[in-house]
Amino acid sequence: TQLLEQSPQFLSIQEGENLTVYCNSSSVFSSLQWYRQEPGEGPVLLVTVVTGGEVKKLKRLTFQFGDARKDSSLHITAAQPGDTGLYLCAGYKAAGNKLTFGGGTRVLVKP
Amino acid sequence: DAMVIQNPRYQVTQFGKPVTLSCSQTLNHNVMYWYQQKSSQAPKLLFHYYDKDFNNEADTPDNFQSRRPNTSFCFLDIRSPGLGDAAMYLCATSRGGGVGYEQYFGPGTRLTVT
């Protein structure tokens, strides 16, 4: 059973369009991290959200942590081909040393 | 720049021939992780070291072993690679549990088994 469910699994859009990726769980996490992974490379940490209701912006990317710290979303405005990649959410529970990963969302932005 | 380094980036081995993948870090982090990632899937944790303490995941096959001789280096040994072990192997590090926990990944080693 996947503790973190990401949706959609795959998203193909045209350059300039907006997109949202969701990460949902029935568990509470102390923090949640979002990564982007390009083919043949390791995941790169984009952001960590810690506080329920927190919103963080990274240029055209907006990350939100749910009030109950069970879910998160990533919104990309005016997507560009450089945003293409596998987006992974990963939840952290306090006192542990591991992340629980979602299944990933593959995003393809076509020029 | 402080970072997580993996060598080699690409490794080809023969079925049943032992292979070792290496990871080093300049972040001075306490925890080092090894993940296996197959195409378009999320990384799957194999095991991790917190300092010298080894923590194996319950479903990691015995074929996979690890060594951490010092803070900076960690190795993944695959004793008898099978075709199903072909994957991307990712090393990651973190300071340890608590507030501000984050993991940082290396670029990965792509393992091919012939």
Backbone of each chain as ProteinMPNN parsed JSONL, in Angstrom:
{"seq_chain_A": "TQLLEQSPQFLSIQEGENLTVYCNSSSVFSSLQWYRQEPGEGPVLLVTVVTGGEVKKLKRLTFQFGDARKDSSLHITAAQPGDTGLYLCAGYKAAGNKLTFGGGTRVLVKP", "coords_chain_A": {"N_chain_A": [[0.849, -1.202, 0.0], [0.623, 2.12, -0.986], [1.764, 4.776, 0.855], [1.865, 7.421, 0.282], [0.148, 9.007, -2.156], [0.47, 9.987, -5.424], [-0.835, 12.18, -7.875], [-1.591, 13.485, -11.129], [-0.343, 10.383, -12.62], [0.975, 10.787, -14.96], [1.539, 13.579, -17.033], [0.964, 15.551, -19.773], [1.595, 18.498, -21.377], [1.216, 21.634, -23.179], [3.719, 24.094, -23.804], [3.582, 26.984, -21.771], [1.159, 26.467, -20.586], [-0.606, 25.82, -17.478], [-0.045, 23.673, -14.619], [-0.919, 21.217, -12.138], [0.218, 19.158, -9.551], [-0.583, 16.562, -7.352], [-0.249, 15.346, -4.005], [-1.089, 12.99, -1.78], [-2.117, 11.705, 1.412], [-3.103, 9.502, 4.082], [-1.786, 9.731, 6.348], [-0.094, 11.744, 8.813], [2.512, 14.001, 8.286], [5.682, 15.252, 9.386], [7.144, 16.922, 7.797], [7.388, 17.716, 4.3], [8.851, 16.911, 1.25], [9.692, 18.045, -2.029], [10.888, 16.825, -5.073], [12.65, 17.099, -8.192], [13.396, 15.094, -10.929], [15.533, 14.481, -13.557], [15.953, 12.631, -16.633], [18.276, 10.005, -16.237], [19.604, 11.187, -14.135], [20.082, 12.04, -10.616], [17.475, 12.646, -8.122], [16.63, 16.051, -7.512], [16.444, 18.246, -4.865], [13.734, 20.37, -4.471], [12.097, 21.838, -2.683], [11.242, 22.12, 0.803], [8.48, 21.686, 2.837], [7.059, 22.556, 5.918], [5.265, 23.57, 7.86], [1.793, 23.302, 8.597], [-0.479, 24.366, 6.123], [1.359, 25.965, 4.933], [2.775, 27.902, 2.301], [5.011, 27.896, -0.338], [7.066, 29.575, -2.673], [8.841, 29.142, -5.668], [10.163, 30.694, -8.034], [8.343, 30.048, -10.833], [7.059, 27.994, -9.63], [4.796, 26.814, -7.221], [4.344, 25.666, -4.015], [2.348, 23.895, -1.757], [1.477, 23.006, 1.546], [-0.807, 20.942, 3.132], [-3.314, 21.916, 5.568], [-3.621, 20.023, 7.589], [-1.304, 18.641, 7.362], [-1.213, 16.364, 5.764], [-1.268, 16.305, 3.086], [-0.153, 17.652, -0.068], [0.579, 20.047, -2.639], [1.814, 20.833, -5.895], [2.163, 23.489, -7.992], [2.629, 24.613, -11.223], [3.201, 27.449, -13.036], [2.686, 28.702, -16.287], [4.204, 26.703, -17.811], [7.397, 25.461, -18.921], [9.532, 23.877, -21.382], [11.831, 23.116, -19.999], [10.849, 22.368, -17.554], [10.175, 19.796, -17.703], [10.179, 16.492, -16.44], [10.515, 14.009, -13.79], [8.494, 14.32, -11.083], [8.699, 14.1, -7.664], [7.166, 13.532, -4.572], [7.881, 13.441, -1.092], [7.485, 12.263, 2.13], [8.253, 13.058, 5.527], [8.558, 11.675, 8.741], [8.635, 12.623, 12.122], [11.471, 11.949, 14.184], [12.304, 9.791, 12.791], [14.494, 8.407, 10.256], [14.019, 8.32, 7.598], [12.497, 8.733, 4.361], [9.199, 8.695, 3.017], [8.217, 7.911, -0.105], [6.186, 9.245, -2.731], [4.55, 7.872, -5.676], [5.407, 9.261, -7.88], [5.207, 11.722, -10.501], [5.175, 12.006, -13.858], [6.098, 14.581, -15.898], [5.611, 16.151, -18.947], [6.508, 18.733, -20.95], [5.644, 20.206, -23.814], [7.159, 21.943, -26.525]], "CA_chain_A": [[0.0, 0.0, 0.0], [1.402, 3.348, -1.104], [1.334, 5.69, 1.896], [1.738, 8.717, -0.361], [-0.387, 8.83, -3.494], [0.641, 11.144, -6.282], [-1.677, 12.196, -9.067], [-1.704, 12.268, -11.926], [0.924, 9.672, -12.817], [1.608, 11.35, -16.148], [0.912, 14.819, -17.473], [1.579, 16.109, -20.976], [0.963, 19.786, -21.655], [1.936, 22.524, -24.069], [4.446, 25.211, -23.198], [2.729, 28.113, -21.432], [0.013, 26.036, -19.792], [-0.383, 25.6, -16.047], [-0.302, 22.299, -14.188], [-0.877, 20.955, -10.695], [0.483, 17.782, -9.14], [-1.088, 16.368, -5.997], [0.394, 14.329, -3.185], [-2.078, 12.792, -0.717], [-1.869, 10.611, 2.34], [-3.947, 9.446, 5.276], [-0.86, 9.903, 7.472], [0.426, 13.08, 9.077], [3.964, 14.09, 8.155], [6.32, 16.42, 9.993], [7.515, 17.781, 6.679], [7.237, 17.073, 3.005], [9.816, 17.431, 0.286], [9.437, 17.837, -3.45], [12.079, 16.665, -5.883], [12.514, 16.913, -9.638], [14.436, 14.211, -11.434], [15.641, 14.426, -15.014], [16.406, 11.296, -17.051], [19.679, 9.686, -16.05], [20.18, 11.954, -13.035], [19.442, 11.836, -9.328], [16.483, 13.666, -7.758], [17.133, 17.315, -6.978], [15.494, 18.801, -3.907], [13.184, 21.678, -4.849], [11.581, 22.584, -1.536], [10.734, 21.394, 1.963], [7.421, 22.399, 3.553], [7.083, 22.062, 7.3], [4.12, 24.033, 8.653], [0.486, 23.113, 7.976], [-0.965, 25.563, 5.446], [2.482, 26.725, 4.374], [2.911, 28.055, 0.855], [6.345, 28.365, -0.737], [7.173, 29.831, -4.111], [10.164, 29.044, -6.259], [9.936, 31.22, -9.385], [7.0, 29.733, -11.34], [6.546, 26.828, -8.903], [4.173, 27.103, -5.939], [4.163, 24.456, -3.23], [1.475, 24.099, -0.606], [1.332, 21.914, 2.493], [-2.163, 20.988, 3.661], [-3.455, 22.36, 6.96], [-3.461, 18.867, 8.474], [0.001, 18.063, 7.028], [-1.396, 15.054, 5.163], [-1.266, 16.406, 1.637], [0.608, 18.767, -0.613], [0.413, 20.229, -4.075], [2.823, 21.594, -6.639], [1.54, 24.161, -9.129], [3.585, 25.28, -12.11], [2.565, 28.461, -13.895], [3.363, 28.939, -17.577], [5.239, 25.659, -17.879], [8.386, 25.528, -19.988], [10.131, 22.554, -21.635], [12.796, 22.816, -18.94], [10.143, 21.816, -16.383], [9.972, 18.362, -17.964], [10.894, 15.607, -15.526], [9.738, 13.212, -12.84], [8.323, 15.044, -9.832], [8.505, 13.175, -6.55], [6.958, 14.061, -3.227], [8.395, 12.511, -0.085], [7.098, 12.707, 3.459], [9.142, 12.726, 6.637], [7.921, 11.621, 10.06], [9.584, 13.014, 13.151], [12.252, 10.937, 14.9], [12.775, 8.753, 11.883], [15.572, 8.82, 9.372], [13.657, 7.863, 6.266], [11.42, 9.385, 3.64], [8.206, 7.886, 2.309], [8.067, 8.536, -1.415], [5.043, 9.007, -3.6], [4.884, 7.105, -6.86], [5.989, 10.108, -8.913], [4.408, 12.241, -11.615], [6.028, 12.334, -15.006], [5.586, 15.776, -16.581], [6.211, 16.437, -20.248], [6.079, 20.032, -21.464], [6.0, 20.235, -25.233], [7.339, 23.319, -27.023]], "C_chain_A": [[0.88, 1.246, 0.0], [0.897, 4.313, -0.045], [1.157, 7.097, 1.361], [1.295, 8.474, -1.798], [-0.188, 10.113, -4.284], [-0.296, 11.021, -7.468], [-1.488, 13.517, -9.802], [-0.35, 11.557, -12.023], [1.7, 10.267, -13.98], [0.813, 12.561, -16.612], [1.68, 15.344, -18.682], [0.855, 17.402, -21.329], [1.807, 20.572, -22.645], [2.624, 23.62, -23.263], [3.48, 26.374, -22.948], [1.505, 27.746, -20.605], [0.418, 25.871, -18.333], [-0.641, 24.131, -15.706], [-0.213, 22.208, -12.671], [-0.678, 19.466, -10.458], [0.074, 17.668, -7.675], [-0.387, 15.207, -5.309], [-0.482, 14.158, -1.946], [-1.764, 11.583, 0.144], [-2.92, 10.621, 3.442], [-3.092, 9.637, 6.538], [-0.436, 11.361, 7.602], [1.947, 13.035, 8.965], [4.484, 15.349, 8.834], [6.744, 17.419, 8.93], [7.357, 16.998, 5.388], [8.196, 17.742, 2.024], [9.363, 17.129, -1.124], [10.774, 17.799, -4.185], [11.689, 16.676, -7.361], [13.699, 16.076, -10.104], [14.393, 14.201, -12.955], [16.215, 13.074, -15.407], [17.904, 11.114, -16.855], [20.366, 10.429, -14.916], [19.484, 11.606, -11.731], [18.405, 12.909, -9.048], [17.15, 14.9, -7.153], [16.054, 17.909, -6.083], [15.049, 20.192, -4.356], [12.804, 22.484, -3.609], [11.226, 21.606, -0.42], [9.66, 22.258, 2.614], [7.23, 21.739, 4.901], [5.788, 22.382, 8.063], [2.816, 23.797, 7.898], [-0.015, 24.419, 7.378], [0.121, 26.38, 4.772], [2.441, 26.744, 2.853], [4.314, 28.58, 0.574], [6.377, 28.531, -2.248], [8.636, 29.782, -4.532], [9.99, 29.411, -7.721], [8.507, 30.877, -9.827], [6.372, 28.53, -10.62], [6.001, 27.268, -7.548], [3.869, 25.785, -5.24], [3.285, 24.791, -2.039], [1.427, 22.836, 0.236], [-0.054, 22.031, 3.098], [-2.192, 21.357, 5.134], [-3.18, 21.222, 7.942], [-2.142, 18.138, 8.244], [-0.128, 16.625, 6.524], [-1.276, 15.115, 3.647], [-0.502, 17.64, 1.197], [0.315, 18.874, -2.099], [1.557, 21.056, -4.626], [2.12, 22.175, -7.851], [2.629, 24.851, -9.933], [2.804, 26.208, -13.038], [3.393, 28.625, -15.163], [4.53, 27.972, -17.763], [6.132, 25.831, -19.1], [8.972, 24.136, -20.209], [11.147, 22.141, -20.581], [12.169, 22.285, -17.667], [9.876, 20.322, -16.544], [10.8, 17.526, -16.993], [9.939, 14.784, -14.689], [9.687, 13.982, -11.523], [7.941, 14.054, -8.742], [8.201, 13.947, -5.276], [7.435, 12.993, -2.24], [8.095, 13.073, 1.288], [8.063, 12.222, 4.522], [8.35, 12.74, 7.934], [8.976, 11.836, 11.132], [10.205, 11.806, 13.828], [12.691, 9.785, 14.021], [13.926, 9.271, 11.051], [15.292, 8.431, 7.933], [12.566, 8.744, 5.686], [10.475, 8.335, 3.077], [7.937, 8.586, 0.998], [6.701, 8.248, -2.014], [5.515, 8.295, -4.854], [5.468, 7.93, -7.999], [4.978, 10.541, -9.957], [5.362, 12.628, -12.729], [5.38, 13.464, -15.777], [6.357, 15.974, -17.873], [5.64, 17.763, -20.749], [6.587, 20.15, -22.889], [6.111, 21.669, -25.727], [6.272, 23.689, -28.041]], "O_chain_A": [[1.754, 1.415, 0.851], [-0.289, 4.644, -0.04], [0.389, 7.883, 1.916], [1.993, 7.81, -2.565], [-0.622, 11.188, -3.868], [-0.527, 9.934, -7.998], [-1.251, 14.551, -9.176], [0.665, 12.077, -11.559], [2.931, 10.254, -13.989], [-0.418, 12.566, -16.587], [2.892, 15.555, -18.62], [-0.355, 17.401, -21.553], [2.958, 20.228, -22.915], [2.166, 24.013, -22.19], [2.664, 26.707, -23.807], [0.883, 28.614, -19.993], [1.599, 25.794, -17.995], [-1.367, 23.438, -16.418], [0.464, 22.999, -12.015], [-1.325, 18.629, -11.087], [0.347, 18.556, -6.866], [0.01, 14.228, -5.94], [-0.604, 15.085, -1.145], [-1.224, 10.581, -0.324], [-3.552, 11.647, 3.694], [-3.616, 9.697, 7.65], [-0.423, 12.109, 6.625], [2.587, 12.126, 9.494], [3.813, 16.381, 8.855], [6.701, 18.628, 9.153], [7.212, 15.776, 5.394], [8.326, 18.965, 1.983], [8.737, 16.103, -1.389], [11.661, 18.62, -3.951], [10.572, 16.318, -7.733], [14.844, 16.32, -9.724], [13.352, 13.945, -13.561], [16.892, 12.433, -14.603], [18.702, 11.961, -17.255], [21.58, 10.316, -14.749], [18.434, 10.963, -11.727], [18.44, 13.975, -9.664], [18.107, 14.796, -6.385], [14.901, 18.056, -6.49], [15.874, 21.076, -4.591], [13.143, 23.662, -3.495], [10.948, 20.432, -0.662], [9.897, 23.429, 2.909], [7.237, 20.513, 5.013], [5.286, 21.551, 8.82], [2.736, 24.06, 6.698], [0.015, 25.459, 8.035], [-0.167, 27.378, 4.111], [2.119, 25.747, 2.206], [4.752, 29.569, 1.16], [5.799, 27.742, -2.995], [9.527, 30.299, -3.857], [9.704, 28.551, -8.554], [7.552, 31.38, -9.236], [5.273, 28.102, -10.971], [6.661, 28.004, -6.814], [3.221, 24.903, -5.803], [3.45, 25.827, -1.395], [1.347, 21.728, -0.295], [-0.444, 23.113, 3.536], [-1.222, 21.14, 5.859], [-2.58, 21.433, 8.996], [-1.892, 17.112, 8.876], [0.717, 15.777, 6.809], [-1.19, 14.076, 2.993], [-0.241, 18.548, 1.986], [-0.136, 17.92, -2.732], [2.175, 21.859, -3.926], [1.545, 21.437, -8.652], [3.451, 25.585, -9.383], [1.872, 25.792, -13.726], [4.622, 28.68, -15.125], [5.687, 28.379, -17.858], [5.694, 26.279, -20.159], [8.915, 23.298, -19.309], [11.306, 20.953, -20.299], [12.879, 21.799, -16.786], [9.402, 19.667, -15.615], [11.972, 17.814, -16.754], [8.721, 14.851, -14.852], [10.724, 14.261, -10.921], [6.993, 13.28, -8.879], [8.899, 14.904, -4.941], [7.391, 11.797, -2.529], [8.414, 14.226, 1.578], [8.616, 11.126, 4.433], [7.583, 13.663, 8.206], [10.078, 11.293, 11.051], [9.557, 10.777, 14.019], [13.392, 8.887, 14.488], [14.288, 10.445, 11.136], [16.215, 8.236, 7.143], [11.819, 9.405, 6.408], [10.89, 7.236, 2.709], [7.479, 9.729, 0.982], [6.135, 7.169, -1.837], [6.714, 8.13, -5.077], [5.968, 7.373, -8.976], [4.022, 9.826, -10.258], [6.242, 13.471, -12.554], [4.253, 13.336, -16.255], [7.587, 15.967, -17.893], [4.432, 17.892, -20.946], [7.791, 20.188, -23.14], [5.277, 22.514, -25.401], [6.274, 24.806, -28.56]]}, "seq_chain_B": "DAMVIQNPRYQVTQFGKPVTLSCSQTLNHNVMYWYQQKSSQAPKLLFHYYDKDFNNEADTPDNFQSRRPNTSFCFLDIRSPGLGDAAMYLCATSRGGGVGYEQYFGPGTRLTVT", "coords_chain_B": {"N_chain_B": [[32.1, 22.786, -4.238], [29.947, 21.488, -1.751], [28.829, 18.138, -1.856], [27.192, 15.134, -3.123], [28.691, 12.346, -4.384], [28.861, 9.955, -6.924], [30.333, 7.016, -8.126], [31.046, 4.42, -10.477], [29.361, 6.407, -13.059], [28.095, 4.891, -14.899], [27.766, 1.428, -15.051], [28.644, -1.727, -16.143], [27.99, -5.085, -15.723], [28.458, -8.665, -15.526], [26.063, -11.297, -15.489], [25.774, -12.693, -12.34], [28.345, -11.895, -11.582], [30.178, -10.352, -9.081], [29.691, -6.942, -8.055], [30.633, -3.616, -7.206], [29.409, -0.538, -6.104], [30.108, 2.893, -5.581], [29.945, 5.63, -3.243], [30.439, 8.94, -2.222], [30.634, 11.702, 0.076], [30.701, 15.191, 0.721], [29.385, 16.592, 2.566], [29.426, 16.04, 5.202], [27.446, 14.593, 6.501], [25.441, 12.64, 8.764], [23.944, 10.445, 7.999], [23.712, 7.985, 5.486], [22.296, 6.754, 2.513], [21.117, 4.071, 0.436], [19.416, 3.629, -2.553], [17.322, 1.856, -4.844], [16.264, 2.35, -8.125], [13.918, 1.776, -10.561], [12.835, 2.021, -13.962], [10.956, 4.943, -14.415], [9.814, 4.772, -11.922], [9.343, 5.406, -8.375], [12.118, 5.977, -6.142], [13.406, 3.168, -4.336], [14.048, 2.342, -1.098], [16.92, 0.665, 0.004], [18.75, 0.255, 2.154], [20.172, 1.967, 5.033], [22.776, 3.855, 6.636], [23.214, 5.103, 9.835], [25.512, 7.025, 11.056], [27.673, 4.635, 12.163], [25.848, 2.687, 12.385], [24.001, 0.182, 10.9], [21.088, -0.088, 8.939], [18.79, -2.156, 7.712], [16.349, -2.547, 5.159], [13.304, -4.383, 5.375], [12.56, -5.852, 3.13], [14.758, -5.997, 1.5], [16.822, -7.816, -0.625], [19.138, -10.463, 0.292], [21.268, -10.498, -1.353], [22.192, -7.96, -1.658], [24.506, -5.88, -0.16], [26.157, -3.65, 2.165], [28.728, -1.283, 2.936], [30.294, 0.966, 5.179], [33.0, 2.549, 5.548], [33.974, 4.921, 6.63], [32.953, 8.307, 7.572], [32.617, 9.637, 5.173], [32.413, 7.884, 3.006], [30.501, 5.348, 1.324], [29.554, 2.085, 0.361], [27.956, 0.007, -2.05], [27.42, -3.323, -2.395], [26.801, -5.822, -4.692], [26.289, -9.074, -4.65], [25.773, -11.265, -6.376], [24.772, -10.426, -9.16], [21.61, -10.346, -10.752], [19.543, -10.393, -13.727], [17.351, -8.903, -13.082], [18.324, -7.013, -11.378], [19.241, -4.885, -12.73], [19.251, -1.47, -12.888], [18.839, 1.974, -11.794], [20.99, 3.126, -9.337], [20.865, 4.921, -6.452], [22.498, 7.114, -4.273], [22.109, 8.768, -1.187], [22.167, 11.438, 1.247], [21.751, 12.61, 4.636], [21.451, 14.878, 7.458], [20.375, 13.691, 9.633], [17.677, 12.692, 11.806], [14.904, 14.879, 12.728], [14.046, 18.385, 13.187], [14.03, 20.217, 10.192], [14.896, 18.189, 8.545], [16.297, 16.872, 5.633], [16.937, 15.236, 2.547], [19.651, 14.604, 0.377], [20.551, 13.846, -2.89], [22.822, 11.854, -4.846], [24.108, 11.728, -8.273], [23.58, 9.231, -9.249], [24.139, 5.778, -10.258], [24.008, 3.977, -13.144], [23.238, 0.716, -13.571], [23.933, -1.982, -15.607], [23.159, -5.299, -16.429], [24.513, -8.026, -17.983]], "CA_chain_B": [[30.774, 22.735, -3.635], [29.626, 20.27, -1.021], [27.963, 17.355, -2.716], [27.174, 13.678, -3.064], [29.352, 11.901, -5.605], [28.736, 8.519, -7.166], [31.186, 6.474, -9.18], [30.995, 5.155, -11.734], [28.006, 6.801, -13.445], [27.547, 3.755, -15.648], [28.482, 0.203, -14.725], [28.141, -2.931, -16.793], [28.521, -6.295, -15.126], [27.879, -9.889, -16.067], [25.188, -12.061, -14.623], [26.476, -13.45, -11.317], [29.669, -11.352, -11.253], [30.028, -9.313, -8.035], [29.96, -5.564, -8.456], [30.586, -2.634, -6.112], [29.16, 0.853, -6.463], [30.613, 3.729, -4.495], [29.339, 6.929, -2.972], [31.155, 9.75, -1.252], [29.939, 12.956, 0.349], [31.485, 16.244, 1.371], [28.435, 17.331, 3.392], [29.643, 15.619, 6.583], [26.162, 14.143, 7.028], [25.492, 11.42, 9.566], [23.194, 9.331, 7.422], [23.874, 7.708, 4.063], [21.24, 5.851, 2.048], [21.155, 3.489, -0.898], [18.119, 3.377, -3.159], [17.235, 1.28, -6.175], [15.18, 2.959, -8.873], [13.675, 1.231, -11.877], [12.336, 3.012, -14.908], [9.735, 5.717, -14.154], [9.265, 4.489, -10.597], [9.96, 6.108, -7.26], [13.248, 5.247, -5.543], [13.079, 2.187, -3.302], [15.14, 2.308, -0.117], [17.501, -0.651, 0.28], [19.258, 0.328, 3.531], [20.876, 3.201, 5.347], [23.677, 3.909, 7.782], [23.257, 6.292, 10.698], [26.9, 6.869, 11.514], [28.128, 3.274, 11.857], [24.725, 1.761, 12.577], [23.409, -0.257, 9.646], [19.649, -0.326, 9.023], [18.362, -2.824, 6.492], [14.903, -2.633, 4.937], [12.869, -5.775, 5.536], [12.404, -6.55, 1.857], [15.984, -5.93, 0.704], [17.393, -9.168, -0.772], [20.453, -10.71, 0.892], [22.239, -10.281, -2.428], [22.657, -6.587, -1.54], [25.212, -5.594, 1.088], [26.711, -2.305, 2.174], [29.83, -0.987, 3.86], [30.592, 2.382, 5.373], [34.276, 2.539, 6.278], [34.144, 6.199, 7.337], [31.81, 9.212, 7.399], [32.504, 10.174, 3.818], [32.237, 6.882, 1.95], [29.593, 4.221, 1.524], [29.612, 1.211, -0.803], [26.893, -0.968, -2.278], [27.938, -4.543, -3.009], [25.812, -6.784, -5.178], [27.134, -10.28, -4.629], [25.543, -12.089, -7.562], [23.735, -9.669, -9.866], [20.72, -10.971, -11.705], [19.031, -9.457, -14.727], [16.383, -8.044, -12.402], [19.01, -5.983, -10.588], [19.553, -3.752, -13.595], [18.478, -0.329, -12.371], [19.619, 3.121, -11.34], [21.238, 3.061, -7.903], [21.016, 6.278, -5.95], [22.997, 7.341, -2.915], [21.616, 10.024, -0.63], [22.647, 11.711, 2.595], [21.026, 13.583, 5.451], [22.084, 15.143, 8.751], [19.783, 12.856, 10.648], [16.291, 13.038, 12.047], [14.612, 16.091, 13.467], [13.591, 19.562, 12.45], [14.903, 20.566, 9.066], [15.372, 16.992, 7.859], [16.275, 16.877, 4.176], [17.851, 14.28, 1.913], [20.306, 15.075, -0.841], [20.889, 12.699, -3.716], [23.871, 11.879, -5.848], [23.618, 11.635, -9.652], [23.181, 7.87, -9.556], [24.909, 4.862, -11.099], [23.135, 3.116, -13.96], [23.808, -0.629, -13.644], [23.45, -2.901, -16.64], [23.587, -6.688, -16.198], [24.453, -8.746, -19.274]], "C_chain_B": [[30.59, 21.408, -2.915], [28.629, 19.456, -1.837], [28.055, 15.874, -2.417], [27.659, 13.177, -4.422], [29.198, 10.392, -5.74], [29.625, 8.114, -8.34], [31.013, 4.965, -9.278], [29.569, 5.614, -12.032], [27.319, 5.678, -14.203], [28.419, 2.537, -15.354], [27.824, -0.96, -15.449], [28.783, -4.122, -16.115], [27.841, -7.509, -15.745], [27.006, -10.558, -15.021], [26.041, -12.874, -13.634], [27.833, -12.916, -10.916], [29.531, -10.213, -10.243], [30.412, -7.932, -8.555], [29.818, -4.66, -7.239], [30.373, -1.244, -6.678], [29.593, 1.717, -5.282], [29.922, 5.082, -4.438], [30.223, 7.663, -1.981], [30.408, 11.07, -1.076], [30.881, 13.919, 1.053], [30.603, 17.085, 2.284], [28.608, 17.05, 4.875], [28.333, 15.208, 7.269], [26.3, 12.814, 7.745], [24.942, 10.208, 8.821], [23.485, 9.22, 5.935], [22.919, 6.585, 3.665], [21.603, 5.27, 0.689], [19.731, 3.162, -1.338], [18.319, 2.645, -4.479], [16.044, 1.932, -6.873], [15.084, 2.321, -10.258], [12.866, 2.239, -12.688], [10.99, 3.61, -14.502], [9.081, 5.393, -12.826], [9.94, 5.347, -9.543], [11.159, 5.313, -6.75], [12.769, 4.33, -4.428], [14.271, 2.067, -2.364], [15.601, 0.874, 0.124], [17.971, -0.737, 1.735], [19.862, 1.702, 3.761], [21.784, 3.004, 6.548], [23.428, 5.214, 8.529], [24.579, 6.19, 11.43], [27.347, 5.446, 11.168], [27.015, 2.236, 11.981], [24.046, 1.465, 11.249], [21.939, -0.593, 9.85], [19.159, -0.879, 7.69], [16.846, -2.742, 6.361], [14.504, -4.107, 4.894], [12.838, -6.539, 4.22], [13.637, -6.428, 0.957], [16.596, -7.322, 0.598], [18.787, -9.255, -0.165], [21.591, -10.484, -0.103], [22.865, -8.874, -2.359], [23.282, -6.389, -0.158], [25.764, -4.17, 1.004], [27.825, -2.196, 3.191], [29.979, 0.521, 3.964], [31.867, 2.471, 6.195], [34.557, 3.82, 7.054], [32.964, 7.102, 7.013], [31.566, 9.546, 5.944], [32.103, 9.156, 2.762], [31.235, 5.814, 2.344], [29.573, 3.416, 0.22], [28.386, 0.305, -0.842], [27.511, -2.154, -3.007], [26.765, -5.412, -3.438], [26.564, -8.073, -5.444], [26.986, -11.122, -5.893], [24.413, -11.437, -8.369], [22.922, -10.541, -10.815], [20.207, -9.921, -12.679], [18.053, -8.461, -14.1], [17.011, -6.954, -11.555], [19.467, -4.807, -11.439], [18.644, -2.589, -13.221], [19.418, 0.851, -12.2], [19.765, 2.971, -9.829], [21.621, 4.456, -7.421], [21.541, 6.264, -4.524], [22.443, 8.681, -2.446], [22.182, 10.201, 0.765], [21.682, 12.644, 3.319], [21.766, 13.784, 6.752], [21.601, 14.175, 9.804], [18.402, 13.373, 10.943], [16.124, 14.354, 12.778], [14.184, 17.231, 12.571], [14.584, 19.878, 11.337], [15.447, 19.375, 8.313], [15.224, 17.148, 6.355], [17.246, 15.824, 3.683], [18.381, 14.876, 0.627], [20.852, 13.878, -1.606], [22.125, 12.949, -4.572], [23.269, 11.71, -7.231], [23.214, 10.227, -10.071], [24.204, 7.105, -10.365], [23.922, 3.971, -11.825], [23.825, 1.771, -14.115], [23.123, -1.434, -14.728], [23.999, -4.287, -16.35], [23.408, -7.46, -17.5], [24.5, -10.257, -19.079]], "O_chain_B": [[31.012, 20.355, -3.391], [27.702, 20.006, -2.433], [28.855, 15.418, -1.599], [27.113, 13.534, -5.465], [29.385, 9.65, -4.776], [29.662, 8.767, -9.383], [30.849, 4.298, -8.257], [28.648, 5.233, -11.309], [26.098, 5.538, -14.149], [29.647, 2.608, -15.402], [26.61, -1.152, -15.379], [30.003, -4.158, -15.949], [26.8, -7.402, -16.394], [27.206, -10.39, -13.818], [26.913, -13.642, -14.039], [28.433, -13.443, -9.979], [28.849, -9.224, -10.511], [31.32, -7.777, -9.372], [28.994, -4.904, -6.357], [31.061, -0.823, -7.607], [29.458, 1.316, -4.126], [29.398, 5.594, -5.428], [30.701, 7.075, -1.012], [29.656, 11.499, -1.951], [31.728, 13.529, 1.857], [31.009, 18.159, 2.728], [28.015, 17.729, 5.713], [28.143, 15.445, 8.462], [27.138, 11.979, 7.404], [25.421, 9.088, 8.996], [23.503, 10.218, 5.214], [22.757, 5.6, 4.385], [22.306, 5.897, -0.104], [18.959, 2.525, -0.622], [19.346, 2.793, -5.141], [14.961, 2.053, -6.3], [16.047, 2.327, -11.025], [12.292, 3.183, -12.144], [10.016, 2.891, -14.277], [7.909, 5.707, -12.622], [10.988, 5.944, -9.793], [11.204, 4.094, -6.914], [11.854, 4.665, -3.676], [15.374, 1.728, -2.792], [14.796, -0.013, 0.409], [17.632, -1.678, 2.453], [20.043, 2.49, 2.833], [21.582, 2.105, 7.364], [23.43, 6.293, 7.936], [24.741, 5.359, 12.323], [27.393, 5.09, 9.991], [27.223, 1.053, 11.713], [23.575, 2.371, 10.561], [21.576, -1.287, 10.799], [19.118, -0.175, 6.681], [16.134, -2.858, 7.359], [15.266, -4.961, 4.438], [13.066, -7.748, 4.201], [13.559, -6.731, -0.234], [16.864, -7.953, 1.62], [19.521, -8.268, -0.11], [22.743, -10.302, 0.291], [23.929, -8.633, -2.928], [22.671, -6.688, 0.868], [25.829, -3.57, -0.069], [27.858, -2.927, 4.181], [29.816, 1.253, 2.987], [31.808, 2.469, 7.424], [35.303, 3.799, 8.033], [32.07, 6.71, 6.263], [30.42, 9.721, 5.529], [31.521, 9.516, 1.739], [31.124, 5.425, 3.507], [29.575, 3.981, -0.874], [27.857, -0.103, 0.192], [28.058, -2.007, -4.1], [25.861, -5.698, -2.654], [27.38, -8.147, -6.362], [27.975, -11.632, -6.419], [23.253, -11.84, -8.274], [23.46, -11.353, -11.568], [20.406, -8.722, -12.485], [17.948, -7.317, -14.543], [16.313, -6.066, -11.066], [20.019, -3.839, -10.917], [17.42, -2.714, -13.238], [20.623, 0.75, -12.428], [18.786, 2.72, -9.126], [22.564, 5.074, -7.914], [21.078, 5.494, -3.683], [22.327, 9.619, -3.235], [22.624, 9.239, 1.394], [20.905, 13.368, 2.696], [22.612, 12.97, 7.123], [22.319, 13.867, 10.756], [17.99, 14.391, 10.388], [17.067, 14.881, 13.369], [13.987, 17.067, 11.367], [15.799, 19.813, 11.52], [16.372, 19.525, 7.515], [14.157, 17.512, 5.861], [18.26, 15.552, 4.326], [17.667, 15.555, -0.111], [21.525, 13.013, -1.044], [22.429, 14.076, -4.962], [22.054, 11.563, -7.361], [22.585, 10.039, -11.112], [25.03, 7.691, -11.066], [23.103, 3.295, -11.203], [24.89, 1.691, -14.728], [21.898, -1.551, -14.762], [25.186, -4.433, -16.056], [22.309, -7.54, -18.048], [24.46, -11.006, -20.055]]}, "name": "protein", "num_of_chains": 2, "seq": "TQLLEQSPQFLSIQEGENLTVYCNSSSVFSSLQWYRQEPGEGPVLLVTVVTGGEVKKLKRLTFQFGDARKDSSLHITAAQPGDTGLYLCAGYKAAGNKLTFGGGTRVLVKPDAMVIQNPRYQVTQFGKPVTLSCSQTLNHNVMYWYQQKSSQAPKLLFHYYDKDFNNEADTPDNFQSRRPNTSFCFLDIRSPGLGDAAMYLCATSRGGGVGYEQYFGPGTRLTVT"}
